[in-house]
Amino acid sequence: MIRILLVEDHALVRNGYRRLLDAEADMQVVAEASSADEAYARVVAGGIDLAVVDLNLRGGSGIEAIGRMLARNPGLKVLVISMHDNPSFVTQAMRAGALGYLTKSTEPEEMLLGLRDVASGRRAFSRDVARTMASIALDGTTPLACLTPREFDVLRLTARGETPSAIASSLHLSQKTIHNHLSAIRQKLDADSDFKLLHLAARHGLLELSASVA
């Protein structure tokens, strides 16, 4: 039996996943979370084999949630299910420790196959994400690949218009640490102003993704 944690901030989406997964003889949804903090608490409580994670969550991000959950339980398997196949998000989710990445347009049968693959320790990508990954392999790394998952989260939240204070609260860090991350991001991306930083974020899809539900 695969014991599953659903990490998704929309109750209707969670209910749909639960109905699909609980109908399978080898799967059981044992916990749900709508935020990164709730997801971490569920993992601390134990009894979870696999987490299905959205990337946009209340009070944090899915990428942050993945890192925290795996730090607590390195044996946990993680499958991301997101609305978008932006290569920067795919790359950062994999770096954070996810084994699979599906988009929300994935057919139910493909989703169930991906869940079983990830539960068994294998990588799983939906067809559209696989095409994105193939493009990355052919063309080289994504433009934001130089950023760590933490730096990527800080950039994404900055692009969404959040203040360093709000970002620090969301990511459980000090404001000084956030400012240090922003300095490192500007240096890595050769952006000597906030305007250039936001221009880069927009060019690589982060402004659009931050305004949407992932």
PLY file of the C-alpha trace (Angstrom):
ply
format ascii 1.0
element vertex 214
property float x
property float y
property float z
element edge 213
property int vertex1
property int vertex2
end_header
0.00 0.00 0.00
1.37 3.41 -1.03
0.53 5.92 1.71
0.12 9.33 0.10
0.24 12.93 1.33
-1.55 15.48 -0.90
0.05 18.94 -0.76
-2.25 21.28 -2.67
-3.86 24.56 -1.61
-7.14 24.05 -3.49
-9.58 21.78 -1.66
-11.48 20.89 -4.86
-8.26 19.67 -6.48
-7.34 17.64 -3.39
-10.79 16.04 -3.35
-10.44 15.07 -6.99
-7.04 13.50 -6.38
-8.36 11.66 -3.31
-11.25 10.12 -5.23
-8.92 8.96 -7.99
-6.24 7.55 -5.71
-8.44 5.94 -3.08
-10.14 3.96 -5.85
-6.84 2.13 -6.43
-6.23 -1.03 -4.42
-2.56 -0.19 -3.78
-2.95 3.49 -2.87
-4.36 5.36 0.10
-4.44 9.11 0.80
-3.53 9.27 4.49
-2.96 13.02 4.89
-3.57 16.37 3.22
-1.92 19.79 3.47
-2.60 23.18 1.93
0.66 24.89 2.92
4.37 24.14 3.23
4.12 24.25 7.03
1.20 21.81 7.10
3.05 19.48 4.73
6.11 19.47 6.99
3.94 18.74 10.04
2.32 15.79 8.26
5.73 14.34 7.40
6.91 14.81 10.98
3.85 12.84 12.14
5.06 9.93 9.97
3.31 7.17 8.08
3.78 8.67 4.59
5.54 7.03 1.65
4.93 9.55 -1.11
4.03 13.25 -1.29
2.15 14.72 -4.25
3.14 18.40 -4.25
1.83 21.50 -6.00
4.35 24.32 -6.43
2.27 27.33 -5.34
1.20 26.98 -1.72
-0.06 29.25 1.01
2.71 30.46 3.30
5.60 29.24 1.20
6.28 27.30 -1.96
6.25 23.72 -3.11
9.98 23.82 -3.76
10.59 24.91 -0.18
8.18 22.24 1.05
10.03 19.52 -0.88
13.37 20.49 0.65
12.01 20.63 4.21
10.11 17.34 3.92
13.12 15.49 2.52
15.41 16.97 5.17
13.09 15.45 7.77
12.53 12.16 5.92
15.16 11.43 3.23
13.32 8.25 2.24
10.17 10.12 1.26
9.30 10.03 -2.45
8.04 13.24 -4.05
5.97 13.76 -7.19
5.22 17.31 -8.37
1.94 17.98 -10.18
1.88 21.52 -11.58
-0.08 23.53 -14.12
3.09 24.60 -15.93
6.00 22.93 -17.70
8.35 25.92 -17.40
11.86 24.40 -17.59
13.15 26.52 -14.70
10.48 25.12 -12.38
11.09 21.56 -13.54
14.83 21.90 -12.98
14.45 23.43 -9.52
11.89 20.85 -8.41
14.30 18.08 -9.41
17.16 19.80 -7.60
15.03 20.08 -4.48
14.62 16.30 -4.55
11.45 15.49 -6.49
11.61 12.23 -8.44
8.79 13.07 -10.84
7.02 16.03 -12.43
3.62 15.91 -14.11
1.46 18.72 -15.42
-2.20 19.02 -14.44
-3.21 18.23 -18.02
-1.91 14.67 -17.49
-4.49 11.94 -18.06
-5.52 10.02 -14.90
-4.00 6.76 -16.15
-0.65 8.46 -16.77
-0.82 10.09 -13.35
-1.37 6.73 -11.65
1.54 5.23 -13.59
3.74 8.16 -12.54
2.76 7.71 -8.90
3.69 4.04 -8.97
7.00 4.78 -10.71
7.96 7.42 -8.15
6.85 5.19 -5.26
9.25 2.57 -6.63
12.10 5.07 -6.80
11.94 5.70 -10.53
11.70 9.06 -12.27
8.44 10.00 -13.95
7.60 12.85 -16.32
4.43 13.66 -18.21
4.81 13.85 -21.99
4.95 17.65 -22.11
7.52 17.80 -19.32
9.57 15.07 -21.02
9.71 17.26 -24.13
10.88 20.17 -21.98
13.57 18.04 -20.37
14.71 16.80 -23.80
15.01 20.41 -24.96
17.10 21.25 -21.91
19.36 18.28 -22.63
19.85 19.40 -26.24
20.19 23.14 -25.65
21.99 23.14 -22.32
20.88 24.22 -18.88
18.02 26.65 -18.31
18.94 30.34 -17.90
18.15 30.22 -14.17
19.93 26.92 -13.54
22.78 28.75 -11.79
20.43 29.52 -8.89
19.99 27.21 -5.93
16.41 26.10 -5.12
16.37 28.62 -2.25
17.57 31.45 -4.50
15.01 30.46 -7.12
12.24 30.68 -4.51
13.45 34.11 -3.39
13.51 35.35 -6.98
10.06 33.91 -7.69
8.54 35.54 -4.62
10.29 38.84 -5.36
8.88 38.75 -8.89
5.44 38.24 -7.36
5.87 41.54 -5.55
6.54 40.25 -2.03
8.78 42.29 0.28
11.94 40.85 1.85
10.07 40.81 5.16
7.21 38.77 3.70
9.61 36.41 1.93
11.56 35.90 5.16
8.33 34.97 6.94
7.24 32.57 4.18
10.60 30.80 4.00
11.33 30.87 7.76
14.49 32.91 7.29
15.80 36.24 8.56
15.48 39.39 6.47
19.28 39.61 6.40
19.43 36.15 4.84
16.88 37.17 2.20
18.91 40.29 1.35
22.03 38.09 1.09
20.18 35.76 -1.30
19.05 38.72 -3.40
22.63 39.96 -3.63
23.81 36.52 -4.73
21.00 36.30 -7.29
21.87 39.69 -8.79
25.52 38.70 -9.03
24.80 35.33 -10.64
22.34 36.79 -13.15
24.43 39.91 -13.79
21.48 42.10 -12.79
22.71 45.32 -11.19
19.22 46.73 -10.56
15.78 45.56 -9.47
14.45 46.48 -12.91
16.91 44.12 -14.63
16.11 41.41 -12.11
12.36 41.66 -12.74
12.98 41.83 -16.49
14.88 38.53 -16.30
12.12 37.00 -14.18
9.49 38.08 -16.70
11.53 36.86 -19.67
11.86 33.41 -18.14
8.21 33.08 -17.15
8.35 33.69 -13.41
6.05 36.70 -13.37
3.35 34.80 -15.29
3.79 31.69 -13.15
3.70 33.63 -9.92
0.42 35.22 -10.91
-1.10 31.84 -11.71
-1.92 28.74 -9.74
0.77 26.15 -10.29
0 1
1 2
2 3
3 4
4 5
5 6
6 7
7 8
8 9
9 10
10 11
11 12
12 13
13 14
14 15
15 16
16 17
17 18
18 19
19 20
20 21
21 22
22 23
23 24
24 25
25 26
26 27
27 28
28 29
29 30
30 31
31 32
32 33
33 34
34 35
35 36
36 37
37 38
38 39
39 40
40 41
41 42
42 43
43 44
44 45
45 46
46 47
47 48
48 49
49 50
50 51
51 52
52 53
53 54
54 55
55 56
56 57
57 58
58 59
59 60
60 61
61 62
62 63
63 64
64 65
65 66
66 67
67 68
68 69
69 70
70 71
71 72
72 73
73 74
74 75
75 76
76 77
77 78
78 79
79 80
80 81
81 82
82 83
83 84
84 85
85 86
86 87
87 88
88 89
89 90
90 91
91 92
92 93
93 94
94 95
95 96
96 97
97 98
98 99
99 100
100 101
101 102
102 103
103 104
104 105
105 106
106 107
107 108
108 109
109 110
110 111
111 112
112 113
113 114
114 115
115 116
116 117
117 118
118 119
119 120
120 121
121 122
122 123
123 124
124 125
125 126
126 127
127 128
128 129
129 130
130 131
131 132
132 133
133 134
134 135
135 136
136 137
137 138
138 139
139 140
140 141
141 142
142 143
143 144
144 145
145 146
146 147
147 148
148 149
149 150
150 151
151 152
152 153
153 154
154 155
155 156
156 157
157 158
158 159
159 160
160 161
161 162
162 163
163 164
164 165
165 166
166 167
167 168
168 169
169 170
170 171
171 172
172 173
173 174
174 175
175 176
176 177
177 178
178 179
179 180
180 181
181 182
182 183
183 184
184 185
185 186
186 187
187 188
188 189
189 190
190 191
191 192
192 193
193 194
194 195
195 196
196 197
197 198
198 199
199 200
200 201
201 202
202 203
203 204
204 205
205 206
206 207
207 208
208 209
209 210
210 211
211 212
212 213
